Amino acid sequence: MLKNFLIPGVYEAGCDEAGRGCLAGPVYAAAVILPDNYFHPLLNDSKKLTAKTRETVRKDIEKDAIAWAVAWVDNLRIDEINILRASIQAMHMALDKLSVRPGSIIVDGNRFMPYGQIPYRCMVKGDATYASIAAASVLAKTWRDACMMELHSQHGQYGWDRNKGYPTAAHRQAIMRYGITSYHRKTFTLFNQQLSYDFNQ
């Protein structure tokens, strides 16, 4: 069963990102503040849920949460500042958008940067431990998947409807065959080669 709060009685925002390891598309992040003792029988780390279950849980989170927000940083910014900084920037942007200011922040993983004076803690595997982080993981994942489905409608040859921009064998093969798009992260590598080769795309 997922835990609720590190600090009882304090509005605690859980943060997580989606798309950090992708070759294309933006990185998304979400921040979620849940009610005291919130329980959802299906809520878990988004990676452990089916796409259909994630959509069900997403709707409930957006309805039940005290506050929630989603933000993203595009591939151009990722190339400019690197994926770690872009992921943290997206989390900060999501926190900026919350309608309620949190008193503390818990973040999935082991890296974060201070957000004002609000205390924070990084939690490895936090998305499988704390409800608010799991909720953030579901929102970040579902919103990013929807974005990649839209981009797939423009560039169907890369299979983004299936791989969502992750470096699957099919995605790698499509890059080698068709080159890169304006949505690919040019600083990421593929077969020990930079994606920024000129493919006349």
CYANA upper distance limits for C-alpha pairs under 8 A (distance plus 0.5 A):
  1 MET  CA    129 THR  CA      8.35
  2 LEU  CA     44 ASN  CA      8.10
  2 LEU  CA    128 ALA  CA      7.57
  2 LEU  CA    129 THR  CA      5.67
  2 LEU  CA    130 TYR  CA      5.66
  2 LEU  CA    131 ALA  CA      5.80
  3 LYS  CA    129 THR  CA      6.54
  3 LYS  CA    130 TYR  CA      5.17
  3 LYS  CA    131 ALA  CA      6.34
  4 ASN  CA     36 ASP  CA      7.75
  4 ASN  CA     37 ASN  CA      6.69
  4 ASN  CA     38 TYR  CA      7.49
  4 ASN  CA    130 TYR  CA      6.28
  4 ASN  CA    131 ALA  CA      6.09
  4 ASN  CA    132 SER  CA      7.53
  5 PHE  CA     12 GLU  CA      7.43
  5 PHE  CA    130 TYR  CA      7.93
  7 ILE  CA     12 GLU  CA      8.11
  7 ILE  CA    104 SER  CA      8.47
  9 GLY  CA     36 ASP  CA      8.42
 10 VAL  CA    102 PRO  CA      8.02
 10 VAL  CA    103 GLY  CA      6.15
 10 VAL  CA    104 SER  CA      7.50
 11 TYR  CA     33 ILE  CA      7.06
 11 TYR  CA    101 ARG  CA      8.19
 11 TYR  CA    102 PRO  CA      5.38
 11 TYR  CA    103 GLY  CA      5.71
 11 TYR  CA    104 SER  CA      7.10
 12 GLU  CA     33 ILE  CA      6.27
 12 GLU  CA     34 LEU  CA      8.20
 12 GLU  CA    102 PRO  CA      5.99
 12 GLU  CA    103 GLY  CA      6.46
 12 GLU  CA    104 SER  CA      5.39
 12 GLU  CA    105 ILE  CA      6.03
 12 GLU  CA    106 ILE  CA      7.67
 12 GLU  CA    132 SER  CA      8.41
 13 ALA  CA     31 ALA  CA      6.39
 13 ALA  CA     32 VAL  CA      5.67
 13 ALA  CA     33 ILE  CA      5.12
 13 ALA  CA     34 LEU  CA      8.22
 13 ALA  CA    102 PRO  CA      6.35
 13 ALA  CA    103 GLY  CA      8.44
 13 ALA  CA    104 SER  CA      6.91
 13 ALA  CA    105 ILE  CA      5.32
 13 ALA  CA    106 ILE  CA      6.77
 13 ALA  CA    132 SER  CA      7.12
 13 ALA  CA    133 ILE  CA      8.37
 14 GLY  CA     31 ALA  CA      5.96
 14 GLY  CA     32 VAL  CA      5.75
 14 GLY  CA     33 ILE  CA      7.00
 14 GLY  CA    105 ILE  CA      6.48
 14 GLY  CA    106 ILE  CA      5.48
 14 GLY  CA    107 VAL  CA      6.40
 14 GLY  CA    108 ASP  CA      8.40
 14 GLY  CA    130 TYR  CA      8.47
 14 GLY  CA    131 ALA  CA      8.41
 14 GLY  CA    132 SER  CA      5.01
 14 GLY  CA    133 ILE  CA      4.75
 14 GLY  CA    134 ALA  CA      8.29
 14 GLY  CA    135 ALA  CA      8.12
 14 GLY  CA    136 ALA  CA      6.70
 15 CYS  CA     29 ALA  CA      7.57
 15 CYS  CA     30 ALA  CA      6.13
 15 CYS  CA     31 ALA  CA      5.05
 15 CYS  CA     32 VAL  CA      7.18
 15 CYS  CA     91 MET  CA      7.01
 15 CYS  CA    105 ILE  CA      7.86
 15 CYS  CA    106 ILE  CA      6.79
 15 CYS  CA    107 VAL  CA      5.30
 15 CYS  CA    108 ASP  CA      6.91
 15 CYS  CA    132 SER  CA      7.94
 15 CYS  CA    133 ILE  CA      5.88
 15 CYS  CA    136 ALA  CA      5.98
 15 CYS  CA    137 SER  CA      7.93
 16 ASP  CA     29 ALA  CA      6.11
 16 ASP  CA     30 ALA  CA      6.27
 16 ASP  CA     31 ALA  CA      7.50
 16 ASP  CA     91 MET  CA      7.65
 16 ASP  CA    107 VAL  CA      6.63
 16 ASP  CA    108 ASP  CA      5.95
 16 ASP  CA    127 ASP  CA      8.09
 16 ASP  CA    133 ILE  CA      6.60
 16 ASP  CA    134 ALA  CA      8.35
 16 ASP  CA    136 ALA  CA      5.85
 16 ASP  CA    137 SER  CA      5.64
 16 ASP  CA    140 ALA  CA      7.49
 17 GLU  CA     27 VAL  CA      7.49
 17 GLU  CA     28 TYR  CA      5.95
 17 GLU  CA     29 ALA  CA      4.54
 17 GLU  CA     30 ALA  CA      6.94
 17 GLU  CA     87 SER  CA      7.01
 17 GLU  CA     90 ALA  CA      8.37
 17 GLU  CA     91 MET  CA      7.72
 17 GLU  CA    136 ALA  CA      8.13
 17 GLU  CA    137 SER  CA      6.80
 17 GLU  CA    140 ALA  CA      6.25
 17 GLU  CA    141 LYS  CA      8.01
 18 ALA  CA     27 VAL  CA      6.43
 18 ALA  CA     28 TYR  CA      5.73
 18 ALA  CA     29 ALA  CA      6.74
 18 ALA  CA    137 SER  CA      7.54
 18 ALA  CA    140 ALA  CA      5.97
 18 ALA  CA    141 LYS  CA      5.77
 18 ALA  CA    144 ARG  CA      7.42
 19 GLY  CA     25 GLY  CA      8.29
 19 GLY  CA     26 PRO  CA      7.46
 19 GLY  CA     27 VAL  CA      5.35
 19 GLY  CA     28 TYR  CA      6.99
 19 GLY  CA    141 LYS  CA      8.21
 19 GLY  CA    144 ARG  CA      7.87
 19 GLY  CA    165 GLY  CA      8.41
 19 GLY  CA    166 TYR  CA      8.18
 20 ARG  CA     27 VAL  CA      6.32
 20 ARG  CA     83 ILE  CA      6.98
 20 ARG  CA     84 LEU  CA      8.30
 20 ARG  CA     87 SER  CA      7.48
 21 GLY  CA    166 TYR  CA      7.01
 21 GLY  CA    167 PRO  CA      8.36
 22 CYS  CA    164 LYS  CA      8.26
 22 CYS  CA    165 GLY  CA      5.65
 22 CYS  CA    166 TYR  CA      4.65
 22 CYS  CA    167 PRO  CA      6.70
 23 LEU  CA    165 GLY  CA      6.11
 23 LEU  CA    166 TYR  CA      6.27
 23 LEU  CA    167 PRO  CA      6.52
 23 LEU  CA    184 HIS  CA      6.40
 23 LEU  CA    185 ARG  CA      6.16
 23 LEU  CA    188 PHE  CA      7.06
 24 ALA  CA     75 ASN  CA      7.45
 24 ALA  CA    165 GLY  CA      5.43
 24 ALA  CA    166 TYR  CA      7.80
 24 ALA  CA    183 TYR  CA      5.97
 24 ALA  CA    184 HIS  CA      4.51
 24 ALA  CA    185 ARG  CA      5.95
 25 GLY  CA     74 ASP  CA      7.08
 25 GLY  CA     75 ASN  CA      6.25
 25 GLY  CA    148 MET  CA      7.44
 25 GLY  CA    165 GLY  CA      7.00
 25 GLY  CA    183 TYR  CA      5.78
 25 GLY  CA    184 HIS  CA      6.74
 25 GLY  CA    185 ARG  CA      7.89
 26 PRO  CA     72 TRP  CA      6.79
 26 PRO  CA     73 VAL  CA      5.95
 26 PRO  CA     74 ASP  CA      4.63
 26 PRO  CA     75 ASN  CA      5.66
 26 PRO  CA     78 ILE  CA      8.32
 26 PRO  CA    144 ARG  CA      8.21
 26 PRO  CA    183 TYR  CA      8.44
 27 VAL  CA     72 TRP  CA      6.07
 27 VAL  CA     73 VAL  CA      6.02
 27 VAL  CA     74 ASP  CA      7.03
 27 VAL  CA     75 ASN  CA      8.10
 27 VAL  CA     86 ALA  CA      7.85
 27 VAL  CA     87 SER  CA      6.80
 27 VAL  CA     90 ALA  CA      7.86
 27 VAL  CA    144 ARG  CA      8.00
 28 TYR  CA     70 VAL  CA      7.65
 28 TYR  CA     71 ALA  CA      6.32
 28 TYR  CA     72 TRP  CA      4.75
 28 TYR  CA     73 VAL  CA      7.14
 28 TYR  CA     87 SER  CA      7.80
 28 TYR  CA     90 ALA  CA      6.88
 28 TYR  CA    140 ALA  CA      5.96
 28 TYR  CA    141 LYS  CA      7.97
 28 TYR  CA    143 TRP  CA      8.06
 28 TYR  CA    144 ARG  CA      6.48
 29 ALA  CA     70 VAL  CA      6.26
 29 ALA  CA     71 ALA  CA      5.99
 29 ALA  CA     72 TRP  CA      6.56
 29 ALA  CA     87 SER  CA      7.51
 29 ALA  CA     90 ALA  CA      5.89
 29 ALA  CA     91 MET  CA      5.65
 29 ALA  CA     94 ALA  CA      7.07
 29 ALA  CA    136 ALA  CA      7.96
 29 ALA  CA    137 SER  CA      8.33
 29 ALA  CA    139 LEU  CA      8.45
 29 ALA  CA    140 ALA  CA      5.54
 30 ALA  CA     68 TRP  CA      7.77
 30 ALA  CA     69 ALA  CA      6.13
 30 ALA  CA     70 VAL  CA      4.86
 30 ALA  CA     71 ALA  CA      6.88
 30 ALA  CA     90 ALA  CA      8.46
 30 ALA  CA     91 MET  CA      6.80
 30 ALA  CA     94 ALA  CA      6.12
 30 ALA  CA     95 LEU  CA      8.35
 30 ALA  CA    136 ALA  CA      5.38
 30 ALA  CA    137 SER  CA      7.47
 30 ALA  CA    139 LEU  CA      6.63
 30 ALA  CA    140 ALA  CA      5.68
 31 ALA  CA     68 TRP  CA      6.12
 31 ALA  CA     69 ALA  CA      5.97
 31 ALA  CA     70 VAL  CA      7.11
 31 ALA  CA     91 MET  CA      7.39
 31 ALA  CA     94 ALA  CA      6.14
 31 ALA  CA     95 LEU  CA      6.32
 31 ALA  CA     98 LEU  CA      7.96
 31 ALA  CA    133 ILE  CA      8.38
 31 ALA  CA    136 ALA  CA      5.99
 32 VAL  CA     65 ALA  CA      7.37
 32 VAL  CA     66 ILE  CA      8.35
 32 VAL  CA     67 ALA  CA      6.46
 32 VAL  CA     68 TRP  CA      4.87
 32 VAL  CA     69 ALA  CA      7.17
 32 VAL  CA    132 SER  CA      6.26
 32 VAL  CA    133 ILE  CA      7.82
 32 VAL  CA    135 ALA  CA      7.10
 32 VAL  CA    136 ALA  CA      6.09
 33 ILE  CA     65 ALA  CA      6.46
 33 ILE  CA     66 ILE  CA      6.03
 33 ILE  CA     67 ALA  CA      5.71
 33 ILE  CA     68 TRP  CA      6.74
 33 ILE  CA    102 PRO  CA      8.07
 33 ILE  CA    132 SER  CA      6.79
 34 LEU  CA     38 TYR  CA      6.89
 34 LEU  CA     64 ASP  CA      7.89
 34 LEU  CA     65 ALA  CA      5.20
 34 LEU  CA     66 ILE  CA      5.97
 34 LEU  CA     67 ALA  CA      7.66
 34 LEU  CA    131 ALA  CA      8.41
 34 LEU  CA    132 SER  CA      6.58
 35 PRO  CA     64 ASP  CA      8.25
 35 PRO  CA     65 ALA  CA      6.87
 35 PRO  CA     66 ILE  CA      6.50
 38 TYR  CA    131 ALA  CA      8.25
 39 PHE  CA     43 LEU  CA      8.38
 39 PHE  CA    131 ALA  CA      8.39
 42 LEU  CA     53 THR  CA      7.94
 42 LEU  CA     57 VAL  CA      7.29
 43 LEU  CA     57 VAL  CA      6.96
 43 LEU  CA    131 ALA  CA      7.79
 43 LEU  CA    134 ALA  CA      7.32
 43 LEU  CA    135 ALA  CA      7.45
 44 ASN  CA     48 LYS  CA      7.23
 44 ASN  CA     49 LEU  CA      7.57
 44 ASN  CA    127 ASP  CA      7.56
 44 ASN  CA    128 ALA  CA      6.51
 44 ASN  CA    131 ALA  CA      7.89
 44 ASN  CA    134 ALA  CA      5.92
 44 ASN  CA    135 ALA  CA      7.98
 45 ASP  CA     49 LEU  CA      7.60
 45 ASP  CA    127 ASP  CA      5.37
 45 ASP  CA    128 ALA  CA      5.43
 45 ASP  CA    134 ALA  CA      5.42
 45 ASP  CA    135 ALA  CA      8.33
 45 ASP  CA    137 SER  CA      6.95
 45 ASP  CA    138 VAL  CA      7.62
 46 SER  CA     54 ARG  CA      7.18
 46 SER  CA    127 ASP  CA      8.29
 46 SER  CA    134 ALA  CA      7.23
 46 SER  CA    137 SER  CA      6.12
 46 SER  CA    138 VAL  CA      5.38
 46 SER  CA    141 LYS  CA      7.45
 49 LEU  CA     53 THR  CA      6.45
 49 LEU  CA     54 ARG  CA      6.50
 50 THR  CA     54 ARG  CA      6.63
 51 ALA  CA     55 GLU  CA      6.88
 52 LYS  CA     56 THR  CA      6.99
 53 THR  CA     57 VAL  CA      6.65
 54 ARG  CA     58 ARG  CA      6.40
 54 ARG  CA    138 VAL  CA      6.68
 54 ARG  CA    142 THR  CA      7.37
 55 GLU  CA     59 LYS  CA      6.89
 55 GLU  CA    142 THR  CA      7.30
 56 THR  CA     60 ASP  CA      7.12
 57 VAL  CA     61 ILE  CA      6.61
 57 VAL  CA    138 VAL  CA      7.96
 58 ARG  CA     62 GLU  CA      6.66
 58 ARG  CA    135 ALA  CA      8.20
 58 ARG  CA    138 VAL  CA      6.76
 58 ARG  CA    139 LEU  CA      6.40
 58 ARG  CA    142 THR  CA      7.86
 59 LYS  CA     63 LYS  CA      6.76
 60 ASP  CA     64 ASP  CA      6.36
 61 ILE  CA     65 ALA  CA      6.00
 61 ILE  CA    135 ALA  CA      7.20
 62 GLU  CA     68 TRP  CA      7.30
 66 ILE  CA    100 VAL  CA      8.17
 67 ALA  CA     98 LEU  CA      6.42
 67 ALA  CA     99 SER  CA      6.43
 67 ALA  CA    100 VAL  CA      6.62
 68 TRP  CA     98 LEU  CA      6.35
 68 TRP  CA     99 SER  CA      8.14
 69 ALA  CA     94 ALA  CA      5.73
 69 ALA  CA     95 LEU  CA      7.55
 69 ALA  CA     97 LYS  CA      6.35
 69 ALA  CA     98 LEU  CA      6.11
 70 VAL  CA     94 ALA  CA      5.61
 70 VAL  CA     97 LYS  CA      8.30
 70 VAL  CA    139 LEU  CA      7.67
 70 VAL  CA    140 ALA  CA      7.13
 70 VAL  CA    143 TRP  CA      8.32
 71 ALA  CA     90 ALA  CA      6.08
 71 ALA  CA     91 MET  CA      7.59
 71 ALA  CA     93 MET  CA      6.37
 71 ALA  CA     94 ALA  CA      5.42
 72 TRP  CA     90 ALA  CA      5.64
 72 TRP  CA     93 MET  CA      8.24
 73 VAL  CA     77 ARG  CA      6.91
 73 VAL  CA     78 ILE  CA      7.44
 73 VAL  CA     86 ALA  CA      6.73
 73 VAL  CA     87 SER  CA      7.97
 73 VAL  CA     89 GLN  CA      7.97
 73 VAL  CA     90 ALA  CA      6.26
 74 ASP  CA     78 ILE  CA      6.83
 75 ASN  CA     79 ASP  CA      6.62
 75 ASN  CA    183 TYR  CA      6.66
 75 ASN  CA    184 HIS  CA      7.09
 75 ASN  CA    185 ARG  CA      5.86
 76 LEU  CA     80 GLU  CA      6.79
 76 LEU  CA    183 TYR  CA      8.45
 76 LEU  CA    185 ARG  CA      7.57
 77 ARG  CA     81 ILE  CA      6.67
 77 ARG  CA     82 ASN  CA      8.24
 77 ARG  CA     86 ALA  CA      7.47
 78 ILE  CA     82 ASN  CA      5.47
 78 ILE  CA     83 ILE  CA      5.69
 78 ILE  CA     85 ARG  CA      8.34
 78 ILE  CA     86 ALA  CA      5.97
 78 ILE  CA    185 ARG  CA      7.67
 79 ASP  CA     83 ILE  CA      7.88
 79 ASP  CA    185 ARG  CA      6.62
 79 ASP  CA    186 LYS  CA      6.96
 79 ASP  CA    187 THR  CA      6.05
 81 ILE  CA     85 ARG  CA      6.63
 81 ILE  CA     86 ALA  CA      6.98
 82 ASN  CA     86 ALA  CA      6.64
 83 ILE  CA     87 SER  CA      6.45
 84 LEU  CA     88 ILE  CA      6.87
 85 ARG  CA     89 GLN  CA      6.49
 86 ALA  CA     90 ALA  CA      6.62
 87 SER  CA     91 MET  CA      6.90
 88 ILE  CA     92 HIS  CA      6.73
 88 ILE  CA    112 PHE  CA      6.62
 88 ILE  CA    113 MET  CA      7.41
 89 GLN  CA     93 MET  CA      6.65
 90 ALA  CA     94 ALA  CA      6.71
 91 MET  CA     95 LEU  CA      6.71
 92 HIS  CA     96 ASP  CA      6.64
 92 HIS  CA    115 TYR  CA      7.26
 93 MET  CA     97 LYS  CA      6.98
 94 ALA  CA     98 LEU  CA      7.19
102 PRO  CA    118 ILE  CA      8.19
103 GLY  CA    118 ILE  CA      6.73
103 GLY  CA    119 PRO  CA      7.91
104 SER  CA    118 ILE  CA      6.17
104 SER  CA    119 PRO  CA      5.67
104 SER  CA    120 TYR  CA      6.20
105 ILE  CA    118 ILE  CA      7.61
105 ILE  CA    119 PRO  CA      6.84
105 ILE  CA    120 TYR  CA      4.97
105 ILE  CA    121 ARG  CA      6.96
106 ILE  CA    120 TYR  CA      6.03
106 ILE  CA    121 ARG  CA      5.44
106 ILE  CA    122 CYS  CA      6.37
106 ILE  CA    123 MET  CA      7.38
106 ILE  CA    133 ILE  CA      7.69
107 VAL  CA    112 PHE  CA      7.91
107 VAL  CA    120 TYR  CA      7.91
107 VAL  CA    121 ARG  CA      6.75
107 VAL  CA    122 CYS  CA      5.26
107 VAL  CA    123 MET  CA      6.39
107 VAL  CA    126 GLY  CA      7.55
107 VAL  CA    133 ILE  CA      7.28
108 ASP  CA    122 CYS  CA      6.44
108 ASP  CA    123 MET  CA      5.58
108 ASP  CA    124 VAL  CA      6.34
108 ASP  CA    125 LYS  CA      6.76
108 ASP  CA    126 GLY  CA      5.27
108 ASP  CA    127 ASP  CA      6.49
108 ASP  CA    133 ILE  CA      7.00
109 GLY  CA    122 CYS  CA      6.28
109 GLY  CA    123 MET  CA      5.82
109 GLY  CA    124 VAL  CA      4.83
109 GLY  CA    125 LYS  CA      6.87
109 GLY  CA    126 GLY  CA      7.34
110 ASN  CA    122 CYS  CA      5.63
110 ASN  CA    123 MET  CA      6.74
110 ASN  CA    124 VAL  CA      6.32
111 ARG  CA    122 CYS  CA      7.03
112 PHE  CA    122 CYS  CA      7.53
114 PRO  CA    118 ILE  CA      8.00
114 PRO  CA    119 PRO  CA      8.29
114 PRO  CA    120 TYR  CA      7.96
115 TYR  CA    119 PRO  CA      8.45
122 CYS  CA    126 GLY  CA      8.40
125 LYS  CA    129 THR  CA      7.14
126 GLY  CA    130 TYR  CA      6.20
126 GLY  CA    133 ILE  CA      6.71
126 GLY  CA    134 ALA  CA      7.88
127 ASP  CA    131 ALA  CA      7.82
127 ASP  CA    132 SER  CA      8.49
127 ASP  CA    133 ILE  CA      5.39
127 ASP  CA    134 ALA  CA      4.74
127 ASP  CA    135 ALA  CA      8.40
127 ASP  CA    137 SER  CA      7.08
128 ALA  CA    133 ILE  CA      8.47
128 ALA  CA    134 ALA  CA      6.82
129 THR  CA    133 ILE  CA      8.39
129 THR  CA    134 ALA  CA      8.05
130 TYR  CA    134 ALA  CA      6.72
131 ALA  CA    135 ALA  CA      6.52
132 SER  CA    136 ALA  CA      6.69
133 ILE  CA    137 SER  CA      6.62
134 ALA  CA    138 VAL  CA      6.81
135 ALA  CA    139 LEU  CA      6.86
136 ALA  CA    140 ALA  CA      6.53
137 SER  CA    141 LYS  CA      6.49
138 VAL  CA    142 THR  CA      6.53
139 LEU  CA    143 TRP  CA      6.44
140 ALA  CA    144 ARG  CA      6.52
141 LYS  CA    145 ASP  CA      6.51
142 THR  CA    146 ALA  CA      6.74
143 TRP  CA    147 CYS  CA      6.89
144 ARG  CA    148 MET  CA      6.74
145 ASP  CA    149 MET  CA      6.70
145 ASP  CA    164 LYS  CA      6.83
146 ALA  CA    150 GLU  CA      6.93
147 CYS  CA    151 LEU  CA      6.85
148 MET  CA    152 HIS  CA      6.44
148 MET  CA    160 TRP  CA      6.57
148 MET  CA    161 ASP  CA      7.18
148 MET  CA    164 LYS  CA      6.11
148 MET  CA    165 GLY  CA      7.79
149 MET  CA    153 SER  CA      7.08
149 MET  CA    160 TRP  CA      7.04
149 MET  CA    161 ASP  CA      5.67
149 MET  CA    164 LYS  CA      7.99
150 GLU  CA    154 GLN  CA      7.70
151 LEU  CA    155 HIS  CA      6.85
151 LEU  CA    160 TRP  CA      7.98
152 HIS  CA    156 GLY  CA      5.36
152 HIS  CA    158 TYR  CA      7.96
152 HIS  CA    159 GLY  CA      7.36
152 HIS  CA    160 TRP  CA      5.72
152 HIS  CA    161 ASP  CA      6.37
156 GLY  CA    160 TRP  CA      7.50
156 GLY  CA    161 ASP  CA      8.43
157 GLN  CA    174 ALA  CA      7.21
158 TYR  CA    170 ALA  CA      8.01
158 TYR  CA    171 HIS  CA      5.99
158 TYR  CA    174 ALA  CA      6.03
158 TYR  CA    175 ILE  CA      7.83
159 GLY  CA    163 ASN  CA      6.62
159 GLY  CA    164 LYS  CA      8.03
159 GLY  CA    165 GLY  CA      8.50
159 GLY  CA    170 ALA  CA      8.06
159 GLY  CA    171 HIS  CA      7.18
160 TRP  CA    164 LYS  CA      4.84
160 TRP  CA    165 GLY  CA      5.92
160 TRP  CA    171 HIS  CA      8.50
163 ASN  CA    167 PRO  CA      8.14
163 ASN  CA    168 THR  CA      7.16
163 ASN  CA    171 HIS  CA      7.84
165 GLY  CA    171 HIS  CA      7.88
166 TYR  CA    171 HIS  CA      7.92
167 PRO  CA    171 HIS  CA      6.41
167 PRO  CA    172 ARG  CA      6.70
168 THR  CA    172 ARG  CA      6.75
169 ALA  CA    173 GLN  CA      6.63
170 ALA  CA    174 ALA  CA      6.64
171 HIS  CA    175 ILE  CA      6.80
172 ARG  CA    176 MET  CA      6.86
172 ARG  CA    190 LEU  CA      7.70
173 GLN  CA    177 ARG  CA      6.66
174 ALA  CA    178 TYR  CA      6.25
174 ALA  CA    179 GLY  CA      7.85
175 ILE  CA    179 GLY  CA      5.15
175 ILE  CA    180 ILE  CA      6.28
178 TYR  CA    199 PHE  CA      8.18
179 GLY  CA    199 PHE  CA      5.58
179 GLY  CA    200 ASN  CA      8.25
179 GLY  CA    201 GLN  CA      7.21
180 ILE  CA    184 HIS  CA      6.57
180 ILE  CA    195 LEU  CA      7.59
180 ILE  CA    196 SER  CA      8.37
180 ILE  CA    199 PHE  CA      7.24
180 ILE  CA    201 GLN  CA      6.92
181 THR  CA    201 GLN  CA      6.62
182 SER  CA    201 GLN  CA      8.36
184 HIS  CA    195 LEU  CA      8.32
185 ARG  CA    195 LEU  CA      7.78
186 LYS  CA    194 GLN  CA      7.31
186 LYS  CA    195 LEU  CA      5.34
186 LYS  CA    196 SER  CA      5.26
187 THR  CA    194 GLN  CA      7.08
187 THR  CA    195 LEU  CA      7.14
187 THR  CA    196 SER  CA      7.53
188 PHE  CA    194 GLN  CA      7.00
188 PHE  CA    195 LEU  CA      6.82
189 THR  CA    193 GLN  CA      5.96
189 THR  CA    194 GLN  CA      5.29
189 THR  CA    195 LEU  CA      6.33
190 LEU  CA    194 GLN  CA      6.91
190 LEU  CA    195 LEU  CA      7.06
